[in-house]
């Protein structure tokens, strides 16, 4: 079977009450960091993470 490179973009919106951990969850997933300090996010925050899917195996961030 021939391997083809395919790029797919998935956009996700996280909505919820204040001070519940939305930004912390997103930063943990995208940047692999977590801070206990609370900084109120005003407006919108954009983050990105690339995931490579090859032959049924997921490869995250540092494995690319």
Biopython code that builds the backbone (N, CA, C, O; Angstrom):
import numpy as np
from Bio.PDB.StructureBuilder import StructureBuilder

atoms = [
    (1, "UNK", "N", (0.834, -1.175, 0.000)),
    (1, "UNK", "CA", (0.000, 0.000, 0.000)),
    (1, "UNK", "C", (0.882, 1.243, 0.000)),
    (1, "UNK", "O", (1.849, 1.310, 0.759)),
    (2, "UNK", "N", (0.574, 2.203, -0.818)),
    (2, "UNK", "CA", (1.359, 3.423, -0.951)),
    (2, "UNK", "C", (0.986, 4.425, 0.150)),
    (2, "UNK", "O", (-0.194, 4.665, 0.410)),
    (3, "UNK", "N", (2.000, 5.001, 0.787)),
    (3, "UNK", "CA", (1.765, 5.973, 1.849)),
    (3, "UNK", "C", (1.615, 7.364, 1.247)),
    (3, "UNK", "O", (2.466, 7.802, 0.474)),
    (4, "UNK", "N", (0.538, 8.060, 1.597)),
    (4, "UNK", "CA", (0.288, 9.398, 1.090)),
    (4, "UNK", "C", (0.327, 10.393, 2.238)),
    (4, "UNK", "O", (-0.166, 10.114, 3.330)),
    (5, "UNK", "N", (0.923, 11.564, 1.981)),
    (5, "UNK", "CA", (0.900, 12.635, 2.968)),
    (5, "UNK", "C", (-0.400, 13.403, 2.809)),
    (5, "UNK", "O", (-0.764, 13.827, 1.712)),
    (6, "UNK", "N", (-1.090, 13.571, 3.923)),
    (6, "UNK", "CA", (-2.342, 14.298, 3.898)),
    (6, "UNK", "C", (-2.376, 15.227, 5.102)),
    (6, "UNK", "O", (-2.070, 14.814, 6.220)),
    (7, "UNK", "N", (-2.744, 16.464, 4.875)),
    (7, "UNK", "CA", (-2.790, 17.435, 5.954)),
    (7, "UNK", "C", (-4.238, 17.826, 6.209)),
    (7, "UNK", "O", (-4.963, 18.200, 5.287)),
    (8, "UNK", "N", (-4.650, 17.736, 7.465)),
    (8, "UNK", "CA", (-6.009, 18.081, 7.855)),
    (8, "UNK", "C", (-5.932, 19.069, 9.005)),
    (8, "UNK", "O", (-5.167, 18.864, 9.948)),
    (9, "UNK", "N", (-6.708, 20.126, 8.941)),
    (9, "UNK", "CA", (-6.764, 21.105, 10.025)),
    (9, "UNK", "C", (-8.088, 20.946, 10.757)),
    (9, "UNK", "O", (-9.155, 20.948, 10.142)),
    (10, "UNK", "N", (-8.009, 20.810, 12.058)),
    (10, "UNK", "CA", (-9.199, 20.718, 12.896)),
    (10, "UNK", "C", (-9.177, 21.915, 13.830)),
    (10, "UNK", "O", (-8.210, 22.118, 14.564)),
    (11, "UNK", "N", (-10.232, 22.703, 13.804)),
    (11, "UNK", "CA", (-10.330, 23.875, 14.665)),
    (11, "UNK", "C", (-11.296, 23.568, 15.796)),
    (11, "UNK", "O", (-12.347, 22.960, 15.588)),
    (12, "UNK", "N", (-10.925, 23.996, 16.992)),
    (12, "UNK", "CA", (-11.710, 23.678, 18.162)),
    (12, "UNK", "C", (-11.973, 24.951, 18.959)),
    (12, "UNK", "O", (-11.080, 25.784, 19.111)),
    (13, "UNK", "N", (-13.177, 25.104, 19.460)),
    (13, "UNK", "CA", (-13.548, 26.237, 20.297)),
    (13, "UNK", "C", (-13.879, 25.703, 21.681)),
    (13, "UNK", "O", (-14.662, 24.764, 21.822)),
    (14, "UNK", "N", (-13.279, 26.305, 22.702)),
    (14, "UNK", "CA", (-13.545, 25.908, 24.083)),
    (14, "UNK", "C", (-14.264, 27.074, 24.756)),
    (14, "UNK", "O", (-13.729, 28.180, 24.832)),
    (15, "UNK", "N", (-15.471, 26.822, 25.242)),
    (15, "UNK", "CA", (-16.305, 27.858, 25.844)),
    (15, "UNK", "C", (-16.740, 27.397, 27.225)),
    (15, "UNK", "O", (-17.031, 26.219, 27.430)),
    (16, "UNK", "N", (-16.784, 28.330, 28.174)),
    (16, "UNK", "CA", (-17.260, 27.974, 29.504)),
    (16, "UNK", "C", (-17.150, 29.137, 30.466)),
    (16, "UNK", "O", (-16.706, 30.224, 30.098)),
    (17, "UNK", "N", (-17.553, 28.901, 31.688)),
    (17, "UNK", "CA", (-17.487, 29.916, 32.739)),
    (17, "UNK", "C", (-16.051, 30.303, 33.028)),
    (17, "UNK", "O", (-15.116, 29.588, 32.667)),
    (18, "UNK", "N", (-15.883, 31.453, 33.690)),
    (18, "UNK", "CA", (-14.555, 31.926, 34.052)),
    (18, "UNK", "C", (-13.936, 31.113, 35.172)),
    (18, "UNK", "O", (-14.643, 30.556, 36.012)),
    (19, "UNK", "N", (-12.613, 31.047, 35.180)),
    (19, "UNK", "CA", (-11.824, 30.414, 36.246)),
    (19, "UNK", "C", (-12.129, 28.930, 36.436)),
    (19, "UNK", "O", (-12.111, 28.431, 37.562)),
    (20, "UNK", "N", (-12.411, 28.220, 35.336)),
    (20, "UNK", "CA", (-12.665, 26.781, 35.438)),
    (20, "UNK", "C", (-11.553, 25.930, 34.825)),
    (20, "UNK", "O", (-11.570, 24.707, 34.957)),
    (21, "UNK", "N", (-10.568, 26.579, 34.140)),
    (21, "UNK", "CA", (-9.426, 25.835, 33.630)),
    (21, "UNK", "C", (-9.364, 25.649, 32.129)),
    (21, "UNK", "O", (-8.606, 24.805, 31.651)),
    (22, "UNK", "N", (-10.136, 26.410, 31.373)),
    (22, "UNK", "CA", (-10.111, 26.269, 29.908)),
    (22, "UNK", "C", (-8.722, 26.558, 29.348)),
    (22, "UNK", "O", (-8.172, 25.748, 28.602)),
    (23, "UNK", "N", (-8.158, 27.700, 29.703)),
    (23, "UNK", "CA", (-6.824, 28.073, 29.201)),
    (23, "UNK", "C", (-5.755, 27.109, 29.700)),
    (23, "UNK", "O", (-4.836, 26.765, 28.957)),
    (24, "UNK", "N", (-5.866, 26.675, 30.946)),
    (24, "UNK", "CA", (-4.890, 25.726, 31.503)),
    (24, "UNK", "C", (-4.922, 24.402, 30.754)),
    (24, "UNK", "O", (-3.876, 23.821, 30.464)),
    (25, "UNK", "N", (-6.122, 23.926, 30.442)),
    (25, "UNK", "CA", (-6.268, 22.667, 29.709)),
    (25, "UNK", "C", (-5.675, 22.788, 28.300)),
    (25, "UNK", "O", (-4.988, 21.880, 27.832)),
    (26, "UNK", "N", (-5.941, 23.902, 27.637)),
    (26, "UNK", "CA", (-5.438, 24.105, 26.279)),
    (26, "UNK", "C", (-3.918, 24.235, 26.278)),
    (26, "UNK", "O", (-3.251, 23.656, 25.420)),
    (27, "UNK", "N", (-3.361, 24.992, 27.232)),
    (27, "UNK", "CA", (-1.904, 25.137, 27.308)),
    (27, "UNK", "C", (-1.236, 23.807, 27.638)),
    (27, "UNK", "O", (-0.164, 23.507, 27.114)),
    (28, "UNK", "N", (-1.853, 23.017, 28.492)),
    (28, "UNK", "CA", (-1.289, 21.704, 28.841)),
    (28, "UNK", "C", (-1.230, 20.809, 27.605)),
    (28, "UNK", "O", (-0.238, 20.114, 27.389)),
    (29, "UNK", "N", (-2.276, 20.824, 26.805)),
    (29, "UNK", "CA", (-2.320, 19.985, 25.610)),
    (29, "UNK", "C", (-1.388, 20.494, 24.512)),
    (29, "UNK", "O", (-0.667, 19.705, 23.900)),
    (30, "UNK", "N", (-1.396, 21.807, 24.256)),
    (30, "UNK", "CA", (-0.632, 22.361, 23.129)),
    (30, "UNK", "C", (0.834, 22.590, 23.444)),
    (30, "UNK", "O", (1.689, 22.354, 22.590)),
    (31, "UNK", "N", (1.146, 23.046, 24.657)),
    (31, "UNK", "CA", (2.519, 23.410, 25.004)),
    (31, "UNK", "C", (3.143, 22.492, 26.046)),
    (31, "UNK", "O", (4.326, 22.625, 26.360)),
    (32, "UNK", "N", (2.354, 21.556, 26.589)),
    (32, "UNK", "CA", (2.806, 20.634, 27.636)),
    (32, "UNK", "C", (3.344, 21.379, 28.861)),
    (32, "UNK", "O", (4.348, 20.981, 29.452)),
    (33, "UNK", "N", (2.653, 22.475, 29.234)),
    (33, "UNK", "CA", (3.002, 23.217, 30.450)),
    (33, "UNK", "C", (1.753, 23.418, 31.293)),
    (33, "UNK", "O", (0.637, 23.412, 30.773)),
    (34, "UNK", "N", (1.940, 23.593, 32.582)),
    (34, "UNK", "CA", (0.843, 23.914, 33.493)),
    (34, "UNK", "C", (1.375, 24.857, 34.555)),
    (34, "UNK", "O", (2.393, 24.579, 35.188)),
    (35, "UNK", "N", (0.686, 25.971, 34.749)),
    (35, "UNK", "CA", (1.072, 26.911, 35.793)),
    (35, "UNK", "C", (-0.066, 27.054, 36.784)),
    (35, "UNK", "O", (-1.238, 27.038, 36.407)),
    (36, "UNK", "N", (0.281, 27.191, 38.039)),
    (36, "UNK", "CA", (-0.721, 27.377, 39.087)),
    (36, "UNK", "C", (-1.186, 28.826, 39.165)),
    (36, "UNK", "O", (-2.220, 29.116, 39.767)),
    (37, "UNK", "N", (-0.426, 29.737, 38.556)),
    (37, "UNK", "CA", (-0.781, 31.157, 38.582)),
    (37, "UNK", "C", (-2.019, 31.400, 37.727)),
    (37, "UNK", "O", (-2.129, 30.893, 36.611)),
    (38, "UNK", "N", (-2.948, 32.183, 38.267)),
    (38, "UNK", "CA", (-4.175, 32.492, 37.536)),
    (38, "UNK", "C", (-4.038, 33.835, 36.845)),
    (38, "UNK", "O", (-3.828, 34.854, 37.502)),
    (39, "UNK", "N", (-4.152, 33.845, 35.539)),
    (39, "UNK", "CA", (-4.182, 35.069, 34.740)),
    (39, "UNK", "C", (-5.457, 35.041, 33.917)),
    (39, "UNK", "O", (-5.645, 34.164, 33.074)),
    (40, "UNK", "N", (-6.324, 36.001, 34.165)),
    (40, "UNK", "CA", (-7.586, 36.044, 33.444)),
    (40, "UNK", "C", (-7.327, 36.260, 31.953)),
    (40, "UNK", "O", (-6.611, 37.186, 31.570)),
    (41, "UNK", "N", (-7.910, 35.404, 31.115)),
    (41, "UNK", "CA", (-7.788, 35.529, 29.665)),
    (41, "UNK", "C", (-8.898, 36.452, 29.182)),
    (41, "UNK", "O", (-10.079, 36.191, 29.407)),
    (42, "UNK", "N", (-8.511, 37.515, 28.526)),
    (42, "UNK", "CA", (-9.496, 38.473, 28.022)),
    (42, "UNK", "C", (-9.629, 38.272, 26.520)),
    (42, "UNK", "O", (-8.644, 38.355, 25.786)),
    (43, "UNK", "N", (-10.834, 38.010, 26.071)),
    (43, "UNK", "CA", (-11.070, 37.875, 24.634)),
    (43, "UNK", "C", (-10.783, 36.484, 24.127)),
    (43, "UNK", "O", (-11.460, 35.525, 24.499)),
    (44, "UNK", "N", (-9.771, 36.373, 23.270)),
    (44, "UNK", "CA", (-9.509, 35.130, 22.552)),
    (44, "UNK", "C", (-8.041, 34.761, 22.669)),
    (44, "UNK", "O", (-7.177, 35.637, 22.713)),
    (45, "UNK", "N", (-7.760, 33.473, 22.719)),
    (45, "UNK", "CA", (-6.394, 32.974, 22.762)),
    (45, "UNK", "C", (-6.268, 31.888, 21.692)),
    (45, "UNK", "O", (-7.104, 30.987, 21.627)),
    (46, "UNK", "N", (-5.240, 31.965, 20.862)),
    (46, "UNK", "CA", (-5.037, 30.989, 19.792)),
    (46, "UNK", "C", (-3.781, 30.176, 20.069)),
    (46, "UNK", "O", (-2.719, 30.740, 20.332)),
    (47, "UNK", "N", (-3.898, 28.860, 20.012)),
    (47, "UNK", "CA", (-2.750, 27.970, 20.149)),
    (47, "UNK", "C", (-2.850, 26.900, 19.069)),
    (47, "UNK", "O", (-3.925, 26.654, 18.521)),
    (48, "UNK", "N", (-1.722, 26.268, 18.772)),
    (48, "UNK", "CA", (-1.674, 25.266, 17.710)),
    (48, "UNK", "C", (-0.833, 24.081, 18.152)),
    (48, "UNK", "O", (0.152, 24.233, 18.875)),
    (49, "UNK", "N", (-1.238, 22.896, 17.705)),
    (49, "UNK", "CA", (-0.451, 21.692, 17.944)),
    (49, "UNK", "C", (-0.529, 20.817, 16.702)),
    (49, "UNK", "O", (-1.602, 20.626, 16.130)),
    (50, "UNK", "N", (0.611, 20.292, 16.291)),
    (50, "UNK", "CA", (0.645, 19.414, 15.125)),
    (50, "UNK", "C", (0.717, 17.965, 15.593)),
    (50, "UNK", "O", (1.487, 17.621, 16.489)),
    (51, "UNK", "N", (-0.094, 17.135, 14.972)),
    (51, "UNK", "CA", (-0.115, 15.703, 15.266)),
    (51, "UNK", "C", (0.068, 14.969, 13.948)),
    (51, "UNK", "O", (-0.586, 15.290, 12.956)),
    (52, "UNK", "N", (0.956, 13.987, 13.940)),
    (52, "UNK", "CA", (1.200, 13.198, 12.735)),
    (52, "UNK", "C", (0.611, 11.808, 12.947)),
    (52, "UNK", "O", (0.882, 11.161, 13.959)),
    (53, "UNK", "N", (-0.187, 11.355, 12.001)),
    (53, "UNK", "CA", (-0.828, 10.048, 12.058)),
    (53, "UNK", "C", (-0.254, 9.185, 10.943)),
    (53, "UNK", "O", (-0.447, 9.479, 9.763)),
    (54, "UNK", "N", (0.457, 8.116, 11.319)),
    (54, "UNK", "CA", (1.095, 7.249, 10.328)),
    (54, "UNK", "C", (0.802, 5.791, 10.671)),
    (54, "UNK", "O", (1.096, 5.341, 11.778)),
    (55, "UNK", "N", (0.230, 5.061, 9.733)),
    (55, "UNK", "CA", (-0.009, 3.612, 9.866)),
    (55, "UNK", "C", (-0.649, 3.222, 11.193)),
    (55, "UNK", "O", (-0.221, 2.265, 11.837)),
    (56, "UNK", "N", (-1.669, 3.962, 11.595)),
    (56, "UNK", "CA", (-2.403, 3.623, 12.804)),
    (56, "UNK", "C", (-1.711, 4.013, 14.092)),
    (56, "UNK", "O", (-2.146, 3.594, 15.166)),
    (57, "UNK", "N", (-0.643, 4.803, 14.025)),
    (57, "UNK", "CA", (0.087, 5.222, 15.221)),
    (57, "UNK", "C", (0.095, 6.745, 15.278)),
    (57, "UNK", "O", (0.410, 7.405, 14.287)),
    (58, "UNK", "N", (-0.253, 7.304, 16.437)),
    (58, "UNK", "CA", (-0.213, 8.755, 16.608)),
    (58, "UNK", "C", (1.152, 9.176, 17.117)),
    (58, "UNK", "O", (1.698, 8.543, 18.021)),
    (59, "UNK", "N", (1.711, 10.233, 16.550)),
    (59, "UNK", "CA", (2.981, 10.794, 17.012)),
    (59, "UNK", "C", (2.728, 12.241, 17.410)),
    (59, "UNK", "O", (2.295, 13.044, 16.583)),
    (60, "UNK", "N", (2.995, 12.581, 18.668)),
    (60, "UNK", "CA", (2.724, 13.920, 19.177)),
    (60, "UNK", "C", (3.978, 14.772, 19.178)),
    (60, "UNK", "O", (5.095, 14.254, 19.195)),
    (61, "UNK", "N", (3.782, 16.104, 19.158)),
    (61, "UNK", "CA", (4.788, 17.151, 19.241)),
    (61, "UNK", "C", (6.241, 16.767, 19.095)),
    (61, "UNK", "O", (6.794, 16.872, 18.000)),
    (62, "UNK", "N", (6.882, 16.323, 20.173)),
    (62, "UNK", "CA", (8.325, 16.076, 20.154)),
    (62, "UNK", "C", (8.700, 14.835, 19.344)),
    (62, "UNK", "O", (9.871, 14.647, 19.015)),
    (63, "UNK", "N", (7.723, 13.987, 19.018)),
    (63, "UNK", "CA", (8.004, 12.770, 18.254)),
    (63, "UNK", "C", (8.008, 13.007, 16.749)),
    (63, "UNK", "O", (8.322, 12.094, 15.984)),
    (64, "UNK", "N", (7.660, 14.235, 16.304)),
    (64, "UNK", "CA", (7.572, 14.508, 14.865)),
    (64, "UNK", "C", (8.921, 14.575, 14.226)),
    (64, "UNK", "O", (9.022, 14.798, 13.020)),
]
sb = StructureBuilder()
sb.init_structure("model")
sb.init_model(0)
sb.init_chain("A")
sb.init_seg("    ")
for serial, (resi, resn, name, xyz) in enumerate(atoms, 1):
    if name == "N":
        sb.init_residue(resn, " ", resi, " ")
    sb.init_atom(name, np.array(xyz, "f"), 0.0, 1.0, " ", f" {name:<3s}", serial, name[0])
structure = sb.get_structure()
